[in-house]
Every structure is written in structure tokens, then in C-alpha cells.
Amino acid sequence: MALETQTDSSDEYSVRTFDSGDREGILTLFETEWGTRPSTEWFDWKYVDDPYLSHVPITLAERDDEIVAVQGYVPCRLRRGADVALALKPVDAVVHPDHRRQGLYSRITELGISRYEDRESACFFNFPNGASLGAQEKLGWSEVTVVSTYNRVQRPGSELPDEIASGPIERVTNAASRGGLELCDRLAPFDGTYDIKRYASPPPDLLESIYESEVPRAFHAYREAQYYRWLLDAPSLDHTAYVATRDDRPVAALVTRSDGGDVIIFDSLPLGANHDAFADLLAAVVSDNEDADVLSVTDQTLSPSLLARHGFVSDGMPVVSRFSRPTYMAVRPLWGDDESAPFSRRELVDADNWCPSFLEVKD
């Protein structure tokens, strides 16, 4: 049963939580905004089948029986050292173009706050753009940091405007990039000390065991097997695990995610570590994904020096930053009392207390 807020008599919008008949209306709104219609399989994976909640975590607004605004909340268990608490990541916020400037985003977010405040969840955390961050700060969010990304641009021609793509300029830029990156790869450290095993279907229990070998004190999504099992089953996305072993003992891993074009290094294990196996693992990832347009990774996933040796460039560099949009990280505690809260606001808003990878950043 949906939980509705009170509606002013002059207000034509009803703001409420998800009800069982809402899925098609939400998918239609997503199609209007994104240009493609997500599948029901994707919706059920993301909002129905997660291992932590017994309800569909969505707030929405409707008018005349049409859903015109929506926001979802993806759960994970947030961990810092031995302390663990549920957290929610607001995602997929969409307001229909014909219904903007009506305060609907604020209203559906306020309903989300009231629904989860002072209950099981410790906080909201998410990665908004600049415009969304401003709106969220008015609702109690605090900016934590800007998550820097390192990119290995293997086909710069793919980023060219359509009118000059697929021509000589594209071929020249791609060839120049390929030559420079091949030189980087030849000079990058790789001694074959570790055996690298590839898993087209990443093994959740194995990944959890590597994660547990060295758990950081920084906030991160708890890499338990049930979380991996759900998260890595995302429709239309391919995940590959690269596991480094020595004497048949798994010691480190990288997980990649591909959408058919770009590839991201989604996760590294152990978290926040500077394990020497990462050199062999990254070399394997680069070798296997030479056809990708871009390889990307967050700055806290692998060491900047290792990334630089393979031709990854930070989006924080002065020239590059002119062409990139910053990825903000923001947090809103859901407990009014720091004394009884799982984590205090002071802890949550301190950038030094976090180690976000793309596993946290991406849905």
C-alpha cells in the first residue's frame, strides 16, 4: 500500500511511495527522459530483487493518474572497520519536462527523508551533478568531496563531433593515441609474479574472501557475497573478475564492468590497498580491453603512479578538467541524534573517511 502525503486543495499533484501498479508508468517516464525504455527485468533487478529491503524503495509524484516525477533509493550496507549500517543511495531522479519548476523533486525527496529518517538506515549518500547538489544541500545534504576519475582514452576519435568522425582526423587521433599507449604498456611494470585467473561470471564468495583479508577503516559498501551476487547480476552489463593468485592462493582482484563501449574498473580488492599484484592485474585488464573506447577508474581504486604508467590521465588535470564534469559526493545523515546514530554527521562528511570506487559511484 502506498504511503501518500497530504495534498493541498489547490495542488494537482499527489506525492507518495511506490504502489504495485506503478512500474509501467515509471518506465514510461524514464523513456521520456532517457530516450530508451528500460526493461522490466532491469526494474525488478534494481528495485525489487535487492537483498536488503522488503519494499520497493521509490517515491514519486503523479497528476491525473500519470507519474510525472520519480526517485529511487538503492540500498547497501555501509561499513567502516567493524561498524556496519544500512545506507541508501538516491538514484534515477526524473521529473517530466512538462512538470518542472513545480518543486516536485524537493517534494519526492522530502517524502524519502521522512520515510527513512530515524529508522534502520544511517544515511543517504550519492554522486550528484552540480545542479542536483545545490538542490540537495537545501534538503540537508553536505558535499563530501569530488571523486576524481582516471581515464585511458584509447579511441579519442569516438569523442569527436559527428561531422568529423569516421574520417581521416579520427583515424589519425586513434593511431596517435594507440602508439602512445602501446609505449606506456611496454614500459609499465609487469613481472608475471602472479597467476591471473579470469571469471566471466565473478564468484561472489571468492571476492568476499579477498575483501575480508584487509578491510579498510574508511566508509565503503560492505563487499559481502550476497551484495556481489545481486549487484553483478545487472542486466545489459558485463562484469569480469580478474583474480591474482600466488601458490594457488587468491590475494587480490579487479572487477571490470562494460556496457559494450567504455569499460570501467568497477572494484579492486583488497580495498584501499597498494598490493603489488595490482600491477599484473591492471596489465591483464588493459590487454583484454584494447578495443574499448575508454578505460576509467576512480582515483582511490588504484595508485595514481600505477595508473599513470599505463597511460591513465586524471580528469583533475587543468587541460582535461575543461572538458569533464565533476562527480560530487554528498551525504545526508538520516538520524537527528548523533549520540544514537550508527555514524555521526562529522564522520560522514569527512572526505578522509571514504574510499569510493565505481562500485559505490555507479548504480
JOJOLIN-V489194 format. One record per residue. RES is the residue in one small letter. PSI is psi in radians with two decimals (none if undefined). Layout:
# JOJOLIN-V489194
RES|PSI + RES|PSI
This chain:
# JOJOLIN-V489194
m|2.27 + a|2.54 + l|1.98 + e|2.59 + t|2.90 + q|2.48 + t|2.21 + d|2.55 + s|-0.45 + s|0.02 + d|2.20 + e|-0.03 + y|2.43 + s|2.23 + v|2.18 + r|3.10 + t|3.00 + f|2.46 + d|2.86 + s|-0.42 + g|0.25 + d|-0.24 + r|-0.86 + e|-0.67 + g|-0.65 + i|-0.76 + l|-0.62 + t|-0.73 + l|-0.75 + f|-0.72 + e|-0.71 + t|-0.73 + e|-0.72 + w|-0.26 + g|-0.22 + t|2.62 + r|2.08 + p|2.68 + s|2.77 + t|-0.54 + e|-0.77 + w|-0.79 + f|-0.82 + d|-0.69 + w|-0.83 + k|-0.65 + y|-0.18 + v|-0.68 + d|0.10 + d|2.71 + p|0.09 + y|-0.48 + l|2.61 + s|0.14 + h|2.93 + v|2.00 + p|1.35 + i|2.41 + t|2.61 + l|2.91 + a|2.49 + e|2.73 + r|2.25 + d|0.78 + d|0.26 + e|2.27 + i|2.12 + v|-0.11 + a|2.54 + v|2.64 + q|2.35 + g|2.93 + y|1.83 + v|2.23 + p|2.67 + c|2.93 + r|2.10 + l|2.32 + r|2.47 + r|1.87 + g|-2.12 + a|-0.09 + d|2.30 + v|2.39 + a|2.67 + l|2.48 + a|2.78 + l|2.43 + k|1.89 + p|2.26 + v|2.93 + d|0.74 + a|2.09 + v|2.32 + v|2.26 + h|2.40 + p|-0.56 + d|-0.07 + h|0.40 + r|2.89 + r|0.50 + q|0.11 + g|0.30 + l|-0.65 + y|-0.79 + s|-0.68 + r|-0.74 + i|-0.53 + t|-0.73 + e|-0.64 + l|-0.70 + g|-0.72 + i|-0.85 + s|-0.53 + r|-0.67 + y|-0.10 + e|2.43 + d|0.60 + r|-2.44 + e|-0.59 + s|2.38 + a|-0.64 + c|2.87 + f|2.44 + f|2.48 + n|-3.10 + f|1.29 + p|2.86 + n|3.11 + g|-0.71 + a|-0.77 + s|-0.62 + l|-0.74 + g|-0.74 + a|-0.67 + q|-0.61 + e|-0.55 + k|-0.29 + l|0.26 + g|0.00 + w|2.70 + s|2.37 + e|2.31 + v|-0.88 + t|3.06 + v|2.16 + v|1.97 + s|2.58 + t|2.45 + y|2.30 + n|2.38 + r|1.76 + v|1.86 + q|-0.43 + r|1.33 + p|-0.40 + g|-0.44 + s|-0.31 + e|-0.05 + l|2.69 + p|2.64 + d|-0.59 + e|-0.32 + i|-0.01 + a|2.84 + s|0.45 + g|-2.89 + p|-0.59 + i|-0.74 + e|-0.76 + r|-0.72 + v|-0.80 + t|-0.69 + n|-0.74 + a|-0.72 + a|-0.76 + s|-0.77 + r|-0.73 + g|-0.76 + g|-0.71 + l|-0.62 + e|-0.65 + l|-0.77 + c|-0.78 + d|-0.63 + r|-0.57 + l|-0.24 + a|2.61 + p|2.25 + f|1.89 + d|0.03 + g|0.40 + t|-0.57 + y|2.54 + d|2.33 + i|2.10 + k|2.37 + r|2.41 + y|1.93 + a|-0.48 + s|1.73 + p|2.34 + p|1.89 + p|-0.75 + d|-0.66 + l|-0.76 + l|-0.72 + e|-0.69 + s|-0.65 + i|-0.74 + y|-0.78 + e|-0.21 + s|-0.37 + e|1.56 + v|2.18 + p|2.82 + r|-0.17 + a|2.70 + f|2.44 + h|2.83 + a|2.27 + y|2.02 + r|1.09 + e|2.76 + a|-0.71 + q|-0.56 + y|-0.84 + y|-0.74 + r|-0.71 + w|-0.89 + l|-0.71 + l|0.08 + d|0.28 + a|2.24 + p|2.56 + s|0.18 + l|2.42 + d|2.29 + h|2.42 + t|2.33 + a|2.33 + y|2.05 + v|2.18 + a|2.27 + t|2.61 + r|2.21 + d|0.70 + d|0.25 + r|2.11 + p|2.28 + v|-0.37 + a|2.83 + a|2.65 + l|2.53 + v|2.24 + t|2.72 + r|2.37 + s|2.44 + d|0.27 + g|-0.22 + g|-1.41 + d|2.76 + v|2.36 + i|2.57 + i|1.80 + f|-0.59 + d|2.66 + s|2.48 + l|2.36 + p|2.61 + l|2.44 + g|0.16 + a|2.82 + n|0.86 + h|2.38 + d|-0.21 + a|-0.32 + f|-0.49 + a|-0.83 + d|-0.65 + l|-0.79 + l|-0.67 + a|-0.69 + a|-0.74 + v|-0.80 + v|-0.78 + s|-0.69 + d|-0.29 + n|0.62 + e|-0.31 + d|-0.12 + a|2.56 + d|-0.81 + v|2.44 + l|2.30 + s|2.67 + v|2.58 + t|2.79 + d|-0.32 + q|0.12 + t|-0.78 + l|2.83 + s|2.43 + p|-0.62 + s|-0.70 + l|-0.75 + l|-0.74 + a|-0.63 + r|-0.32 + h|0.27 + g|0.25 + f|2.42 + v|2.36 + s|2.43 + d|-0.04 + g|-0.14 + m|2.49 + p|-0.79 + v|-0.77 + v|-0.67 + s|-0.40 + r|-0.37 + f|0.16 + s|2.73 + r|2.30 + p|2.53 + t|1.84 + y|2.62 + m|2.31 + a|2.67 + v|2.47 + r|1.92 + p|2.57 + l|0.16 + w|2.26 + g|-0.38 + d|1.93 + d|-0.45 + e|-0.72 + s|-0.09 + a|2.57 + p|-0.70 + f|2.46 + s|2.77 + r|-0.73 + r|-0.72 + e|-0.77 + l|-0.55 + v|0.01 + d|1.99 + a|-0.52 + d|-0.22 + n|0.11 + w|2.66 + c|1.20 + p|2.29 + s|-3.10 + f|-0.35 + l|-0.67 + e|-0.72 + v|-0.77 + k|2.78 + d|none
